Amino acid sequence: MIKRTLYFGNSCYLSKSKNQLSIELGDDTKKTVPIEDIGMIILDHYQIRITNAVLQSLVENNVAVLTNDSSHLPVGLMLPLATHSTYTEKLKYQIDASLPLKKNLWQQTIKKKILNQAALLSQLDIDTDRMEYWASQVKSGDPDNYEARAAAYYWNSLFDNEFRRSRFGGPPNNLLNYGYAILRAVVARSLVASGMLPALGIHHRNKYNAYCLADDIMEPYRPYVDLKVLTILEPDGFDGELTTDVKRQLLEIPATDIIINGNDSPLMVGIQQTTASLMRCFEGESRKITYPDFN
């Protein structure tokens, strides 16, 4: 079952009542949502009050809790320390993963990322011969950095030559940043559920980044965010502002329909298949990560 994503952008009081999230709004309106049905909560207002009982229950049910900064962009993510029954054993497999295995997994990841980017460009009637060639040339660990070559062509083709993908760049970077933050939280949540520590990446290894593995595994899923941003940009007169309506549309990303293993699936459920397959690779049961085929 696809879990719900809840967004709170106004003053409210969140408490727990009989395994229900009780929501009291400023106009005295009250609502309840079963905590077991929630996959992610986004807190986007300084006057949100939340009880520790709620936070404890959210963590116990593997709910990702995102909190936003003054620019309304995600700045913090709360996840459970461990949700898998054999977490310590599985963590050891992750820590002991060999360098050749991690390089092979990164090769698979980048190849699929480039192919999914190419599939999106193809939908827009943009030539993808170079993208497909670069994907075929990715070696273990991507030492030739075909990821960067593909990215340069991809962004110039997707928007225009003036666009520069940057965390602090102008629109639509703000929309992409918000969408990627949601995607990152979904991936991190699923990694924890599969018994892994999101901080230990297969390629990313920035000492200031607590979500290196999430940043690795989300790569082939990024085009789904890009497509959502494109659909938001289509209407005439869009000024690039991250409005409440825009955020509402970006919050639909976890429910995006994808194809994985030849079957239709919501993105959030598909990511669970991806992280489960990654754990099997760490355990030595497989050498292949299951990623979606962009359609």
C-alpha positions as CSV (number, residue, x, y, z in Angstrom):
1,M,0.0,0.0,0.0
2,I,1.3,3.5,-0.9
3,K,1.9,5.5,2.2
4,R,0.5,9.0,2.6
5,T,2.6,12.2,2.4
6,L,1.3,15.0,4.7
7,Y,2.3,18.6,4.4
8,F,1.7,21.2,7.1
9,G,2.2,24.8,6.0
10,N,0.2,26.6,8.7
11,S,0.1,26.8,12.4
12,C,-1.2,23.6,13.9
13,Y,-0.9,21.3,16.9
14,L,0.0,17.6,16.3
15,S,-0.6,15.1,19.0
16,K,-1.3,11.4,19.3
17,S,-4.6,9.7,20.1
18,K,-5.1,6.0,20.0
19,N,-2.5,5.4,17.2
20,Q,-3.9,8.3,15.3
21,L,-2.2,11.5,14.4
22,S,-4.5,14.2,15.7
23,I,-4.3,17.5,13.8
24,E,-5.7,20.7,15.4
25,L,-5.7,23.7,13.0
26,G,-5.8,27.3,13.9
27,D,-9.6,27.6,13.2
28,D,-10.3,24.8,15.7
29,T,-10.8,22.3,12.9
30,K,-9.7,18.8,14.0
31,K,-8.7,15.8,11.8
32,T,-7.2,12.4,12.5
33,V,-5.0,10.2,10.3
34,P,-3.8,6.6,11.2
35,I,-0.1,6.8,11.8
36,E,0.4,3.5,10.1
37,D,-0.8,5.0,6.9
38,I,1.8,7.8,6.8
39,G,5.1,7.6,4.9
40,M,6.3,11.2,5.2
41,I,5.5,14.4,7.0
42,I,6.7,17.8,6.0
43,L,6.7,20.6,8.6
44,D,6.8,24.0,6.9
45,H,5.8,26.6,9.5
46,Y,7.5,28.0,12.6
47,Q,4.3,27.7,14.7
48,I,3.8,24.0,14.4
49,R,3.7,22.3,17.7
50,I,4.3,18.5,17.9
51,T,4.4,16.2,20.9
52,N,7.2,13.8,21.6
53,A,4.6,11.0,21.6
54,V,3.9,11.8,18.0
55,L,7.5,11.8,17.1
56,Q,8.1,8.5,18.9
57,S,5.2,6.9,17.0
58,L,6.3,8.3,13.7
59,V,9.8,6.9,14.1
60,E,8.4,3.5,15.2
61,N,6.4,3.4,12.0
62,N,9.3,4.4,9.8
63,V,7.8,7.7,8.9
64,A,10.3,10.2,7.4
65,V,9.9,13.6,9.1
66,L,11.1,16.6,7.0
67,T,11.4,20.1,8.5
68,N,11.8,23.2,6.4
69,D,13.8,26.4,6.8
70,S,12.8,30.0,6.4
71,S,13.1,29.6,2.6
72,H,10.6,26.7,2.8
73,L,13.2,24.2,1.7
74,P,13.9,21.0,3.6
75,V,16.7,21.5,6.1
76,G,16.4,18.4,8.3
77,L,15.3,14.8,8.1
78,M,14.3,12.5,11.0
79,L,14.5,8.7,10.6
80,P,14.5,5.7,12.9
81,L,17.9,4.4,14.0
82,A,16.9,0.9,13.0
83,T,13.6,-0.7,11.9
84,H,14.9,-4.1,10.6
85,S,14.8,-7.0,13.0
86,T,18.3,-8.0,12.1
87,Y,19.7,-4.5,11.7
88,T,23.1,-5.2,13.2
89,E,23.8,-8.2,11.0
90,K,22.7,-6.3,7.9
91,L,24.7,-3.2,8.8
92,K,27.8,-5.4,9.0
93,Y,27.2,-6.6,5.5
94,Q,27.0,-3.0,4.3
95,I,30.2,-2.0,6.2
96,D,32.1,-5.0,4.9
97,A,31.1,-4.5,1.2
98,S,34.2,-4.7,-1.0
99,L,35.4,-1.8,-3.1
100,P,35.0,-3.8,-6.4
101,L,31.4,-4.5,-5.4
102,K,30.7,-0.8,-4.7
103,K,32.3,0.2,-8.0
104,N,30.1,-2.3,-9.8
105,L,27.0,-1.0,-8.1
106,W,27.9,2.6,-9.0
107,Q,28.4,1.5,-12.6
108,Q,24.9,0.0,-12.7
109,T,23.5,3.1,-11.0
110,I,25.1,5.6,-13.4
111,K,24.2,3.6,-16.5
112,K,20.6,3.4,-15.5
113,K,20.6,7.1,-14.6
114,I,21.8,8.1,-18.0
115,L,19.4,5.7,-19.8
116,N,16.5,7.2,-17.8
117,Q,17.6,10.7,-18.6
118,A,17.7,9.7,-22.2
119,A,14.2,8.2,-22.0
120,L,12.9,11.5,-20.8
121,L,14.6,13.4,-23.6
122,S,13.3,11.0,-26.1
123,Q,9.7,11.7,-24.9
124,L,10.5,15.4,-25.7
125,D,11.7,14.4,-29.3
126,I,15.3,15.3,-28.4
127,D,18.1,13.2,-29.9
128,T,19.6,10.7,-27.4
129,D,22.2,8.9,-29.5
130,R,25.0,10.4,-27.4
131,M,23.3,9.6,-24.2
132,E,22.8,6.0,-25.1
133,Y,26.5,5.8,-26.3
134,W,27.7,7.3,-23.0
135,A,25.6,4.8,-21.0
136,S,27.1,1.9,-22.9
137,Q,30.6,3.1,-22.1
138,V,30.2,3.5,-18.3
139,K,32.8,1.3,-16.6
140,S,33.1,0.0,-13.0
141,G,33.2,3.1,-10.8
142,D,32.6,5.4,-13.8
143,P,36.3,6.5,-13.9
144,D,35.7,8.5,-17.1
145,N,32.9,10.4,-15.5
146,Y,30.3,9.8,-18.2
147,E,27.8,10.9,-15.6
148,A,29.0,14.5,-15.9
149,R,29.1,14.4,-19.7
150,A,25.6,13.1,-19.9
151,A,24.4,15.7,-17.3
152,A,25.8,18.7,-19.3
153,Y,24.0,17.5,-22.5
154,Y,20.9,16.6,-20.5
155,W,20.4,20.0,-18.8
156,N,21.1,22.0,-21.9
157,S,18.6,19.9,-23.8
158,L,16.0,19.9,-21.1
159,F,15.9,23.6,-20.5
160,D,18.3,25.9,-22.5
161,N,22.0,26.8,-22.7
162,E,21.5,29.5,-20.1
163,F,20.4,27.1,-17.4
164,R,22.9,25.9,-14.8
165,R,21.9,23.2,-12.4
166,S,22.9,24.5,-9.0
167,R,21.6,24.1,-5.4
168,F,21.6,27.9,-5.1
169,G,20.8,28.8,-8.7
170,G,17.7,30.6,-10.0
171,P,14.4,28.9,-11.0
172,P,13.7,26.2,-11.7
173,N,16.5,25.1,-9.4
174,N,14.3,25.8,-6.4
175,L,11.6,23.4,-7.8
176,L,14.2,20.7,-8.5
177,N,15.8,21.1,-5.1
178,Y,12.4,20.7,-3.4
179,G,11.5,17.7,-5.5
180,Y,14.9,16.0,-4.9
181,A,14.6,16.6,-1.2
182,I,11.4,14.7,-1.2
183,L,12.9,11.9,-3.3
184,R,15.9,11.8,-1.0
185,A,13.7,11.4,2.1
186,V,11.7,8.5,0.5
187,V,15.0,6.7,-0.4
188,A,16.5,7.2,3.0
189,R,13.3,5.9,4.7
190,S,13.5,2.8,2.5
191,L,17.2,2.2,3.1
192,V,16.6,2.2,6.9
193,A,13.6,-0.2,6.4
194,S,15.9,-2.5,4.4
195,G,18.5,-2.5,7.3
196,M,21.0,-0.1,6.0
197,L,22.7,3.1,7.3
198,P,22.0,6.0,4.8
199,A,25.3,7.7,5.7
200,L,27.5,4.9,4.2
201,G,27.5,5.4,0.5
202,I,28.8,3.3,-2.4
203,H,30.2,6.4,-4.2
204,H,29.3,9.6,-2.3
205,R,31.5,10.0,0.8
206,N,31.3,13.6,1.9
207,K,32.1,13.6,5.6
208,Y,29.4,16.3,6.1
209,N,26.7,14.3,4.4
210,A,24.6,12.0,6.5
211,Y,22.7,10.6,3.5
212,C,25.5,9.5,1.1
213,L,23.8,6.2,0.2
214,A,20.5,7.9,-0.3
215,D,22.2,10.3,-2.7
216,D,23.7,7.3,-4.6
217,I,20.5,5.3,-4.9
218,M,18.2,8.2,-5.9
219,E,20.2,9.0,-9.0
220,P,18.2,6.9,-11.5
221,Y,15.0,8.2,-10.0
222,R,15.8,11.9,-10.6
223,P,14.2,12.1,-14.0
224,Y,10.8,11.5,-12.4
225,V,11.3,14.7,-10.5
226,D,12.6,16.5,-13.6
227,L,9.4,15.5,-15.5
228,K,7.2,16.7,-12.7
229,V,9.0,20.1,-12.7
230,L,8.6,20.3,-16.5
231,T,4.8,19.8,-16.1
232,I,4.7,22.6,-13.5
233,L,6.6,24.9,-15.8
234,E,4.4,24.3,-18.8
235,P,1.6,26.8,-18.0
236,D,2.1,30.3,-19.4
237,G,3.0,32.9,-16.8
238,F,4.6,30.7,-14.3
239,D,7.1,32.9,-12.4
240,G,9.2,30.2,-10.8
241,E,7.9,30.8,-7.2
242,L,7.7,27.8,-4.9
243,T,4.1,28.4,-4.0
244,T,1.8,26.2,-1.9
245,D,0.2,24.8,-5.1
246,V,3.6,24.0,-6.6
247,K,4.7,22.2,-3.4
248,R,1.4,20.3,-3.5
249,Q,2.2,19.1,-7.0
250,L,5.8,18.1,-6.0
251,L,4.4,16.2,-3.0
252,E,2.8,13.9,-5.5
253,I,6.3,12.5,-6.5
254,P,6.1,9.5,-4.1
255,A,2.9,8.3,-5.7
256,T,4.3,8.7,-9.3
257,D,3.6,5.7,-11.5
258,I,6.8,3.9,-12.6
259,I,7.7,0.6,-14.2
260,I,10.1,-1.7,-12.3
261,N,10.8,-5.3,-12.9
262,G,8.3,-5.0,-15.8
263,N,5.4,-4.1,-13.5
264,D,3.6,-0.9,-12.7
265,S,4.3,0.5,-9.2
266,P,4.1,3.7,-7.2
267,L,7.5,5.3,-6.9
268,M,7.6,4.8,-3.1
269,V,6.9,1.1,-3.5
270,G,9.4,0.8,-6.3
271,I,12.2,2.3,-4.2
272,Q,11.5,-0.4,-1.6
273,Q,12.3,-3.0,-4.3
274,T,15.5,-1.1,-5.2
275,T,16.8,-0.9,-1.6
276,A,15.8,-4.5,-0.9
277,S,17.9,-5.6,-4.0
278,L,20.8,-3.5,-2.8
279,M,20.7,-5.3,0.5
280,R,20.8,-8.6,-1.3
281,C,24.0,-7.4,-3.1
282,F,25.6,-6.5,0.2
283,E,24.7,-10.0,1.5
284,G,26.2,-11.7,-1.5
285,E,22.9,-13.1,-2.8
286,S,22.9,-10.9,-6.0
287,R,25.1,-8.6,-8.0
288,K,22.3,-6.5,-9.6
289,I,20.4,-3.6,-8.2
290,T,16.7,-3.3,-9.3
291,Y,16.1,0.1,-10.8
292,P,13.0,1.4,-12.7
293,D,12.8,1.8,-16.5
294,F,11.7,5.4,-17.2
295,N,8.6,5.4,-19.3
